[in-house]
């Protein structure tokens, strides 16, 4: 990982009626996506949703490792800005 990377855990809810990013589950940021967990569709939507919620380009948000679990680890590259960390904390405290 580069030194400007910001890593955090997310809990994914695929097939959600109301997609969105916010709140916590077992200490992880919750990401709700409409896509089902089929052929990586939910994973891609998770990354796109996180990028949008953090006001970043999609290319800056990736998984540390991809797993079939709902709990995943995400890395934001080149996150020198405190604004990203502040926005992340805001999302954790958002009621879904």
N, C-alpha and C positions, 0 to 999 in steps of 0.2 A: 504494500500500500504506500502511496505517496504521503508525505507529511501533511499535505493540505486536505487529506480525506477525512470525512465525518461518517462514522459508522453507527448504525442503530438497528434495533430489532422491530419487525412489524408482525402483526397477526392479521392474516388475510381471511376475508369472508367472501368466497366466490358465489356467484348466483344471487347476489343481493338485490332486493327490490329497489332500495335507495342507495346508490353508490355514493361514496364520499370518504374523506380522510379525516379522522379525528377520534379522540377518546383513547382509552387504554384497555387492554385486556392482559392481565398477568404481567403488567409492566411494559408491554409492547404497544407501539402505536397501531391503532386499528385502521385497516384499509378495506373498504367494502367496494366490490366491483360487480358489475352485471355479468361479465363473462363467466362461464363455467370452467372448471379446471380440466379442460380438454385441449390437448396439443399445445400447451403453453399459452393459451389465449388469456387466461386469468393472470398469469405472471406478467405478460406484456402490459395488460391494463393496469396492474399494480404499479409498475414503473412509470407509466404515463401519468397516472393519477397523482403519484408522489411528486413527480416533476412539476406538474401544474400547481399542486398545493404549496410547494416550496418556491414557486416562481423561478424555476430553472429550466434549462434546455433538457430535453429527454436524454440526450447523450451523456449528461453528467450524473445520471442515476442508474445504478446497476446492482445486481445481487452479488454478494460476496461469494455465495455458492447457491446453486439452484437445488431445491429439494421438493419432494412431493408433500411435505408437511405444510400446514397453514402458518407455522412460525418460520420466518425467514430473516436473514440479515442483509441489510441494504447498505451500500456505500455511496456517498456523494463525493465526487472527485473535485479537486480544486476548491474546497470550501473554506477559503481563507476568511471569508466574511462572517462576522458574528451574526449578521442578519439571518443566515440559514439556521443557526442554532436557536436563535430567538423564535423564529417561525416554527421550528420543530417543537419547542416547548409550548407554544400557543396551541398547536394542533393536539398535543397530548392532553391539554386542559379543555379542549372543545367537547361539548356534550353532543353525541351523535344525534 
